[in-house]
Amino acid sequence: MTTQKVDVLLVGGGVMSATLGTLLSKLDPSLSIAMVERLDHVAHESTDGWNNAGTGHAGYCELNYTAENEHGVVDIERALSINANFEISLQLWSYLVERGELPSPSEFINTTPHMSFVWGEDNVAFLRQRHEKMSAHHLFKEMEFSDDPSVLKEWMPLVMAGRNPDEKVAATRVKHGSDVDFGSLTRNLVKQLQKHEKFSLLVNHEVDDFEHARDGSWFVRINDRKTKKATTVRAKFVFLGAGGGALPLLQESGIDEANGYGGFPVSGQWLVCKDPKIVSQHHAKVYGKAAIGAPPMSVPHLDTRIINGEPALLFGPFAGFTTKFLKKGSKLDLLKSVSISNMLPMMSVGINNMDLTKYLISEVRQSHSDRVASLRDYFPECKDSDWTLADAGQRVQIIKKDDQGRGKLEFGTELVASKDGSLAALLGASPGASVAVQAMIEVLERCFADKMKFGWDKRLKEMIPSYGQLLKRDPELLAVTRERTLRTLQLNQD
């Protein structure tokens, strides 16, 4: 069995690995980097355009990022953090576009206004309070609010056509919101990485064993899924960016930090319309409120999408239960992930989240007509025959121990790293790909701390001018940063 030596091994060919590989290659071009992808090409699982919402998650329209507390007060802190983190992604993409290392922005990102839409007096009051708080902050100062049906009809004609004129409705809008084809973005990042002599890409290869050497490096066994031949890669640093597949790989690594982590897999589906006459009448991402018990990935939204240059409308997602951790995974994934260290947390989550269980059962049992009936809340005049059902991606929500040693379900993303910084994994879902750059900066800060202190931090600031500063506390810095990114990525166009 041959052994290949590399400085960095990236497991998974999605946006996370591609982003980390891009940053590392810029910070130190001498690093040898290998990327391993189990499928026949990159960006084919969670990163694929049809497998995610494509929303440039910035907190503009996602109502689950601004929950009300028990006193009815809207908390916008999470939305502020997500918005600032998305701005970091925009800065890196702008840097790469300016250098000709990403194609024309329209090939991976397009202006798509972000809107929140609600109906009913209580929900209108909630949205009004949300807007008052958010628009008072410089990150969201461009946010508009209206409860005037004539204005809303201009913003979103399909949503308002045929609606009861006496119904209380309201919406907010941020015009420079975006639709992102993360599949196209990732393929272009990897294409650029392949121009480096010290970068190698192994598709149709799967990691199945880890051994931690005394010097801190890792021996990783990789199997060719076609020839069944095995190769060993000795890597100084390993990153597990394999979407839902990251959890079992993290468990396989055996690091102490993986103890207690489990996963709850959720599948998704979209209603899709490609009729040009209908698609041309809607240009926005319109998000509503999630049903009680629904996971955040199931917040309903009617979206303009541009995937591989083709426009379409998507509505959903409709959630379902699956035991697979990946869309092209195994039905045994969930069972194999259960261990002595995570059994109690996983059982505790199952017992304490019956609303979620009931919600998933109801989603699975829906007919096509049932799903279109849900769509009519956002498109009253829609017809069943104009929409088809398409499978979305798999998401694995994090289960971890709480302070009492039981389990809690986490809906965000979380970085898990070994104590010596030689291995890191990214777990979780939303906001996911949108904040990939900030997530990978956290990998750099935790696993390459010494290098960050001695030169890498300055190089990183060349790519991301706001690095080391807080955009949510610096209006002047945000103004300069946002003007550049909106101009460079052509997001300031109506």
C-alpha positions as CSV (number, residue, x, y, z in Angstrom):
1,M,0.0,0.0,0.0
2,T,1.4,3.3,-1.1
3,T,1.7,6.3,1.3
4,Q,1.3,9.9,0.1
5,K,2.5,12.8,2.2
6,V,0.6,16.1,2.3
7,D,0.4,19.1,4.6
8,V,-3.4,19.3,4.4
9,L,-6.0,16.7,3.7
10,L,-9.5,18.1,2.9
11,V,-12.2,15.4,3.2
12,G,-15.3,16.4,1.2
13,G,-15.6,18.3,-2.1
14,G,-18.1,20.9,-0.9
15,V,-18.0,24.7,-0.3
16,M,-16.3,24.3,3.2
17,S,-13.3,22.3,1.9
18,A,-13.0,24.5,-1.2
19,T,-13.0,27.6,0.9
20,L,-10.4,26.4,3.4
21,G,-8.3,25.1,0.5
22,T,-8.5,28.5,-1.2
23,L,-7.5,30.4,2.0
24,L,-4.6,28.1,2.8
25,S,-3.2,28.2,-0.8
26,K,-3.3,32.0,-0.6
27,L,-1.7,32.2,2.9
28,D,1.1,29.7,2.1
29,P,1.4,28.6,-1.5
30,S,4.1,26.1,-0.5
31,L,1.5,23.9,1.3
32,S,0.7,20.6,-0.3
33,I,-3.1,20.0,-0.3
34,A,-5.2,17.0,-1.2
35,M,-9.0,17.0,-1.5
36,V,-10.9,13.7,-1.3
37,E,-14.5,13.4,-2.6
38,R,-16.5,10.2,-2.4
39,L,-18.7,11.1,-5.5
40,D,-17.5,11.4,-9.1
41,H,-17.3,15.2,-9.0
42,V,-17.2,18.0,-6.4
43,A,-20.2,20.0,-5.1
44,H,-22.6,17.2,-5.7
45,E,-24.1,16.8,-2.2
46,S,-25.2,19.6,0.1
47,T,-23.4,22.2,-1.9
48,D,-25.2,21.4,-5.2
49,G,-27.5,24.1,-6.3
50,W,-30.7,22.0,-6.0
51,N,-29.8,20.7,-2.6
52,N,-29.9,24.0,-0.7
53,A,-32.0,27.2,-0.6
54,G,-29.3,29.2,-2.4
55,T,-30.1,32.1,-0.1
56,G,-27.2,34.3,0.8
57,H,-28.1,34.0,4.5
58,A,-27.7,37.5,5.9
59,G,-30.5,37.6,8.4
60,Y,-32.5,40.0,6.1
61,C,-35.5,37.7,5.6
62,E,-35.1,34.6,7.9
63,L,-37.5,35.1,10.7
64,N,-36.1,32.2,12.7
65,Y,-33.0,34.2,13.3
66,T,-35.0,36.9,15.2
67,A,-37.1,35.0,17.7
68,E,-39.4,36.6,20.3
69,N,-38.7,35.9,24.0
70,E,-41.3,35.0,26.5
71,H,-42.1,38.7,26.9
72,G,-42.7,39.2,23.2
73,V,-39.5,41.1,22.6
74,V,-37.7,40.4,19.4
75,D,-34.0,39.5,19.8
76,I,-31.9,40.4,16.7
77,E,-28.5,39.5,18.0
78,R,-28.2,36.3,16.0
79,A,-29.2,38.1,12.8
80,L,-26.5,40.7,13.4
81,S,-23.8,38.0,13.7
82,I,-25.0,36.1,10.6
83,N,-25.1,39.3,8.6
84,A,-21.6,40.3,9.6
85,N,-20.3,36.8,8.8
86,F,-22.0,36.8,5.4
87,E,-20.3,40.2,4.7
88,I,-17.0,38.3,5.2
89,S,-17.9,35.8,2.5
90,L,-18.7,38.6,0.2
91,Q,-15.3,40.2,0.8
92,L,-13.4,37.0,-0.1
93,W,-15.5,36.4,-3.2
94,S,-15.0,40.1,-4.3
95,Y,-11.2,39.7,-3.8
96,L,-11.2,36.6,-6.0
97,V,-13.4,38.3,-8.7
98,E,-11.1,41.3,-8.8
99,R,-8.1,39.0,-9.3
100,G,-9.8,37.1,-12.1
101,E,-9.8,33.9,-9.9
102,L,-13.6,33.7,-10.0
103,P,-15.7,34.2,-13.1
104,S,-18.3,36.9,-13.7
105,P,-20.3,37.2,-10.5
106,S,-23.6,36.4,-12.4
107,E,-22.3,32.9,-12.8
108,F,-22.5,32.2,-9.0
109,I,-24.4,35.1,-7.3
110,N,-27.3,37.3,-8.4
111,T,-29.2,40.2,-6.9
112,T,-32.5,38.8,-5.5
113,P,-34.4,41.0,-3.0
114,H,-34.8,39.4,0.4
115,M,-38.3,39.7,1.9
116,S,-40.2,38.6,5.0
117,F,-43.9,38.1,4.6
118,V,-46.6,37.6,7.3
119,W,-50.3,37.7,7.7
120,G,-52.5,38.2,10.8
121,E,-52.5,41.0,13.4
122,D,-50.1,39.3,15.8
123,N,-47.6,38.5,13.0
124,V,-47.8,42.0,11.5
125,A,-47.1,43.4,15.0
126,F,-44.1,41.1,15.3
127,L,-42.7,42.1,11.9
128,R,-43.2,45.8,12.6
129,Q,-41.2,45.4,15.9
130,R,-38.5,43.4,14.1
131,H,-38.1,46.0,11.4
132,E,-37.9,48.9,14.0
133,K,-35.1,47.1,15.8
134,M,-33.2,45.9,12.8
135,S,-33.4,49.1,10.6
136,A,-32.1,51.1,13.6
137,H,-28.8,49.1,13.3
138,H,-26.3,50.1,10.5
139,L,-26.2,46.4,9.2
140,F,-29.9,46.6,8.3
141,K,-30.5,50.3,7.7
142,E,-31.6,49.6,4.1
143,M,-34.5,47.4,5.3
144,E,-38.0,48.6,4.2
145,F,-41.3,47.8,5.9
146,S,-44.8,48.1,4.5
147,D,-48.3,46.9,5.5
148,D,-49.8,48.6,2.4
149,P,-51.2,45.9,0.0
150,S,-50.6,48.2,-3.0
151,V,-46.9,48.5,-2.1
152,L,-46.6,44.8,-1.5
153,K,-48.2,44.1,-4.8
154,E,-45.3,46.0,-6.5
155,W,-42.8,44.0,-4.4
156,M,-44.2,40.6,-5.0
157,P,-47.1,40.3,-7.5
158,L,-47.6,36.6,-7.3
159,V,-47.8,36.6,-3.5
160,M,-50.5,39.3,-3.5
161,A,-52.6,38.3,-6.5
162,G,-55.9,36.8,-5.5
163,R,-55.4,37.5,-1.8
164,N,-58.3,38.6,0.5
165,P,-58.2,42.4,0.5
166,D,-59.3,42.5,4.1
167,E,-56.4,40.3,5.3
168,K,-53.8,42.0,7.5
169,V,-50.5,41.6,5.8
170,A,-47.0,43.0,6.0
171,A,-43.5,42.6,4.6
172,T,-40.0,43.8,4.8
173,R,-37.6,44.1,1.9
174,V,-33.8,44.4,1.4
175,K,-33.1,45.1,-2.2
176,H,-29.5,43.9,-2.3
177,G,-30.2,40.4,-1.1
178,S,-28.7,37.6,-3.1
179,D,-29.3,34.2,-4.6
180,V,-26.1,32.1,-4.6
181,D,-25.4,29.0,-6.7
182,F,-23.0,27.4,-4.2
183,G,-22.4,24.5,-6.6
184,S,-21.0,26.8,-9.3
185,L,-19.0,28.8,-6.7
186,T,-17.4,25.7,-5.4
187,R,-16.6,24.2,-8.7
188,N,-14.9,27.4,-9.7
189,L,-12.9,27.5,-6.4
190,V,-11.7,23.9,-7.0
191,K,-10.9,24.6,-10.6
192,Q,-8.6,27.5,-9.5
193,L,-7.0,25.2,-6.8
194,Q,-6.2,22.6,-9.5
195,K,-3.9,25.1,-11.2
196,H,-1.5,24.8,-8.2
197,E,1.1,22.1,-8.6
198,K,0.8,21.1,-5.0
199,F,-2.9,20.5,-5.1
200,S,-4.4,17.1,-5.9
201,L,-8.1,16.0,-6.2
202,L,-9.3,12.5,-5.7
203,V,-12.9,11.9,-6.7
204,N,-14.6,8.5,-6.3
205,H,-12.5,8.0,-3.2
206,E,-13.7,7.4,0.3
207,V,-12.0,7.8,3.7
208,D,-12.6,4.7,6.0
209,D,-9.8,4.7,8.7
210,F,-7.8,7.1,10.8
211,E,-4.6,6.6,12.8
212,H,-3.1,9.4,14.9
213,A,0.7,9.3,14.9
214,R,2.9,10.3,17.8
215,D,4.2,13.3,15.9
216,G,0.6,14.6,15.6
217,S,0.2,13.7,11.9
218,W,-2.6,11.5,10.7
219,F,-2.5,8.3,8.6
220,V,-5.7,8.2,6.7
221,R,-6.8,5.2,4.6
222,I,-8.6,6.1,1.4
223,N,-10.3,3.6,-0.8
224,D,-10.9,4.0,-4.6
225,R,-14.6,3.2,-5.0
226,K,-14.1,2.0,-8.5
227,T,-10.9,-0.2,-8.3
228,K,-11.3,-1.0,-4.6
229,K,-7.6,-0.2,-4.1
230,A,-6.6,1.5,-0.9
231,T,-4.1,4.3,-0.4
232,T,-2.7,5.8,2.8
233,V,-2.3,9.6,3.1
234,R,-0.1,11.0,5.8
235,A,-1.3,14.5,6.6
236,K,-0.2,17.0,9.1
237,F,-3.7,18.5,9.2
238,V,-7.1,16.9,8.4
239,F,-10.3,18.8,7.8
240,L,-13.6,17.0,7.7
241,G,-15.9,19.1,5.6
242,A,-18.1,16.3,4.4
243,G,-21.6,17.8,5.2
244,G,-23.7,15.1,6.9
245,G,-20.8,12.7,6.5
246,A,-18.6,14.7,8.8
247,L,-20.1,13.3,12.0
248,P,-19.3,9.6,11.4
249,L,-15.8,10.6,10.1
250,L,-15.3,12.6,13.3
251,Q,-16.3,9.7,15.4
252,E,-14.0,7.4,13.4
253,S,-11.1,9.7,14.2
254,G,-11.4,8.8,17.8
255,I,-10.5,12.3,19.2
256,D,-11.8,13.0,22.7
257,E,-13.6,16.1,21.5
258,A,-16.0,14.0,19.4
259,N,-17.4,12.3,22.5
260,G,-21.1,12.9,23.1
261,Y,-21.9,14.3,19.6
262,G,-24.8,12.7,17.7
263,G,-26.8,13.6,14.7
264,F,-30.5,13.9,13.7
265,P,-30.9,13.6,9.9
266,V,-33.6,15.5,8.1
267,S,-34.3,15.2,4.4
268,G,-35.9,17.9,2.2
269,Q,-38.0,18.4,-0.9
270,W,-38.9,21.4,-3.1
271,L,-41.9,22.3,-5.3
272,V,-40.3,23.5,-8.5
273,C,-41.8,25.6,-11.3
274,K,-39.8,26.4,-14.5
275,D,-42.7,27.9,-16.6
276,P,-41.1,31.1,-17.9
277,K,-44.5,33.0,-17.8
278,I,-44.7,32.3,-14.0
279,V,-41.0,32.6,-13.2
280,S,-40.8,36.0,-14.8
281,Q,-43.4,37.4,-12.5
282,H,-41.5,36.8,-9.3
283,H,-38.0,38.1,-8.4
284,A,-37.4,37.7,-4.7
285,K,-36.8,35.3,-1.8
286,V,-40.0,35.6,0.3
287,Y,-39.6,33.9,3.7
288,G,-42.5,33.3,6.2
289,K,-42.8,31.8,9.6
290,A,-42.1,28.2,10.3
291,A,-44.7,25.8,11.6
292,I,-44.6,24.9,15.3
293,G,-42.1,22.1,15.8
294,A,-40.5,22.6,12.4
295,P,-36.7,22.7,12.2
296,P,-35.1,26.0,10.9
297,M,-34.3,24.4,7.6
298,S,-38.0,24.1,7.0
299,V,-38.9,27.8,7.2
300,P,-41.3,28.2,4.2
301,H,-40.1,30.4,1.3
302,L,-40.9,31.1,-2.3
303,D,-37.6,31.7,-4.1
304,T,-36.2,32.9,-7.3
305,R,-33.3,30.6,-8.1
306,I,-30.7,30.8,-10.9
307,I,-28.8,27.5,-11.0
308,N,-26.3,26.8,-13.8
309,G,-27.8,30.0,-15.4
310,E,-31.3,28.6,-15.5
311,P,-34.1,30.6,-13.7
312,A,-36.7,28.7,-11.7
313,L,-39.1,29.2,-8.7
314,L,-38.8,26.9,-5.7
315,F,-41.1,26.6,-2.7
316,G,-40.5,24.7,0.4
317,P,-38.6,23.0,1.8
318,F,-40.8,20.1,2.9
319,A,-39.0,18.1,5.5
320,G,-39.0,14.3,6.0
321,F,-37.2,11.8,8.1
322,T,-34.4,9.7,6.9
323,T,-31.8,7.5,8.4
324,K,-29.2,8.6,5.8
325,F,-26.6,11.3,6.7
326,L,-26.0,12.0,3.0
327,K,-28.3,12.1,0.0
328,K,-26.3,9.4,-1.5
329,G,-25.5,7.8,1.8
330,S,-26.5,4.5,3.6
331,K,-29.8,3.8,5.4
332,L,-27.5,2.5,8.2
333,D,-25.8,5.9,8.8
334,L,-28.0,6.8,11.8
335,L,-27.7,3.4,13.5
336,K,-23.9,3.3,13.0
337,S,-23.5,6.7,14.5
338,V,-24.9,5.6,17.9
339,S,-22.2,5.0,20.5
340,I,-21.9,4.7,24.3
341,S,-20.9,8.3,24.5
342,N,-23.9,9.7,22.6
343,M,-26.6,7.3,23.4
344,L,-28.1,9.2,26.3
345,P,-28.0,12.6,24.5
346,M,-29.7,11.1,21.5
347,M,-32.4,9.4,23.5
348,S,-33.0,12.5,25.5
349,V,-33.4,14.6,22.3
350,G,-35.9,12.0,20.9
351,I,-38.0,12.2,24.1
352,N,-37.9,16.0,24.4
353,N,-38.6,16.8,20.8
354,M,-42.0,15.2,20.1
355,D,-43.2,18.3,18.3
356,L,-40.5,17.8,15.7
357,T,-41.2,14.1,15.4
358,K,-44.9,14.8,14.8
359,Y,-44.1,17.5,12.3
360,L,-41.8,15.2,10.3
361,I,-44.5,12.5,10.2
362,S,-47.1,15.0,9.0
363,E,-44.6,16.2,6.3
364,V,-43.9,12.7,5.0
365,R,-47.6,11.9,4.7
366,Q,-48.5,14.9,2.5
367,S,-49.8,14.5,-1.0
368,H,-48.9,16.7,-3.9
369,S,-52.1,18.6,-3.4
370,D,-51.3,19.1,0.3
371,R,-48.0,20.6,-0.6
372,V,-49.5,22.9,-3.2
373,A,-52.1,24.0,-0.6
374,S,-49.2,25.2,1.6
375,L,-47.8,27.1,-1.4
376,R,-51.1,29.0,-1.8
377,D,-50.3,30.9,1.4
378,Y,-47.5,32.5,-0.7
379,F,-49.0,32.2,-4.2
380,P,-52.8,32.1,-3.9
381,E,-53.5,31.6,-7.7
382,C,-51.0,28.7,-8.2
383,K,-52.0,25.5,-10.1
384,D,-51.0,22.0,-9.1
385,S,-50.0,21.1,-12.6
386,D,-47.4,23.9,-12.8
387,W,-45.3,22.5,-10.0
388,T,-43.2,19.3,-9.7
389,L,-41.6,17.8,-6.6
390,A,-37.8,17.6,-6.4
391,D,-35.5,16.1,-3.8
392,A,-33.4,18.6,-1.9
393,G,-30.3,17.7,0.2
394,Q,-29.8,16.0,3.5
395,R,-29.1,17.9,6.7
396,V,-27.8,16.4,10.0
397,Q,-28.7,18.5,13.0
398,I,-26.3,18.4,15.8
399,I,-27.0,16.6,19.0
400,K,-24.7,17.3,21.9
401,K,-24.6,17.0,25.7
402,D,-26.1,19.8,27.7
403,D,-25.0,21.0,31.2
404,Q,-26.8,18.1,32.8
405,G,-25.2,15.5,30.6
406,R,-28.4,14.9,28.7
407,G,-28.9,15.9,25.1
408,K,-29.9,19.0,23.2
409,L,-30.6,19.6,19.5
410,E,-28.6,22.4,17.9
411,F,-29.7,23.9,14.6
412,G,-26.6,26.0,13.8
413,T,-23.1,25.1,12.7
414,E,-20.3,24.0,15.1
415,L,-16.6,23.5,14.7
416,V,-15.0,20.6,16.6
417,A,-11.2,20.4,16.7
418,S,-8.7,18.2,18.4
419,K,-6.7,19.6,21.3
420,D,-3.5,19.7,19.3
421,G,-5.2,21.3,16.3
422,S,-4.3,18.5,13.9
423,L,-7.9,17.7,13.0
424,A,-11.1,19.7,12.7
425,A,-14.6,19.0,11.6
426,L,-17.6,21.2,10.8
427,L,-21.0,19.9,11.9
428,G,-24.5,21.2,11.5
429,A,-26.6,23.0,8.9
430,S,-28.0,26.6,8.7
431,P,-26.6,29.2,7.9
432,G,-24.0,26.8,6.5
433,A,-22.5,27.7,3.1
434,S,-23.3,31.4,3.4
435,V,-20.9,31.8,6.3
436,A,-18.3,29.3,5.0
437,V,-15.5,31.9,5.0
438,Q,-16.0,32.9,8.6
439,A,-16.2,29.2,9.6
440,M,-12.9,28.5,7.9
441,I,-11.3,31.5,9.5
442,E,-12.2,29.9,12.8
443,V,-10.4,26.7,11.6
444,L,-7.3,28.8,10.9
445,E,-7.4,30.6,14.2
446,R,-7.8,27.4,16.2
447,C,-5.6,25.0,14.2
448,F,-3.0,27.3,12.8
449,A,-2.8,29.8,15.7
450,D,1.0,30.2,15.5
451,K,1.1,30.9,11.8
452,M,-1.8,33.4,12.2
453,K,0.2,35.4,14.7
454,F,3.3,35.5,12.5
455,G,2.2,36.7,9.1
456,W,-1.0,34.9,8.1
457,D,-3.2,37.5,9.8
458,K,-1.8,40.3,7.6
459,R,-2.2,38.2,4.4
460,L,-5.7,37.4,5.4
461,K,-6.5,41.1,5.9
462,E,-5.5,41.7,2.3
463,M,-8.2,39.3,1.2
464,I,-10.7,40.3,3.8
465,P,-10.2,44.0,4.8
466,S,-12.5,43.8,7.8
467,Y,-10.6,40.9,9.4
468,G,-9.8,41.6,13.0
469,Q,-12.5,44.2,13.3
470,L,-16.2,43.9,14.1
471,L,-18.5,45.1,11.3
472,K,-21.5,45.1,13.6
473,R,-19.8,47.8,15.8
474,D,-18.3,49.9,13.1
475,P,-20.7,51.7,10.7
476,E,-17.9,53.4,8.8
477,L,-16.1,50.2,8.1
478,L,-19.3,48.5,7.0
479,A,-20.1,51.4,4.6
480,V,-16.8,51.1,2.9
481,T,-16.9,47.3,2.8
482,R,-20.4,47.0,1.6
483,E,-20.0,49.6,-1.2
484,R,-17.1,47.5,-2.5
485,T,-18.7,44.1,-2.4
486,L,-22.0,45.2,-3.8
487,R,-20.2,46.9,-6.7
488,T,-17.8,44.1,-7.4
489,L,-20.3,41.4,-7.2
490,Q,-22.9,43.5,-9.0
491,L,-25.5,43.2,-6.2
492,N,-26.3,46.9,-6.3
493,Q,-28.3,46.6,-9.5
494,D,-32.1,46.5,-9.6
